[in-house]
Amino acid sequence: MKGHRPAPPPRRLARTKPRAELRLPEHLGEAERQNWIARLGREARAAARLKHPGIITVHDRISGPDGRPWIVMELVSACTSPLRTEPRN
């Protein structure tokens, strides 16, 4: 399962909630696609039940206009470590 984080939507409320899109392989048939979408739904529901300071909160699971599933989650603000931005040798 491969996730993708698009740019956040324009702020309409006081909070911004990032969304993660499930990108499915292009070669999947319809039955396999539906299995992946169902699995995402189960995993999103399980993750939404978890409450811990070290776990990002899952708020919702939605479908885009094309039917692709998205997970709406808590936005965690953090600074970037200089060690992570420097190229590796």
Buried (B, 14 or more C-beta within 10 A) or exposed (E): EEEEEEEEEEEEEEEEBBBBBBEBEEEEEEEEBEEBBEEBBEBBEEBBEEEEEEEBBBBEBEEEEEEBBBBBBEEEEEEEEEEEEEEEE
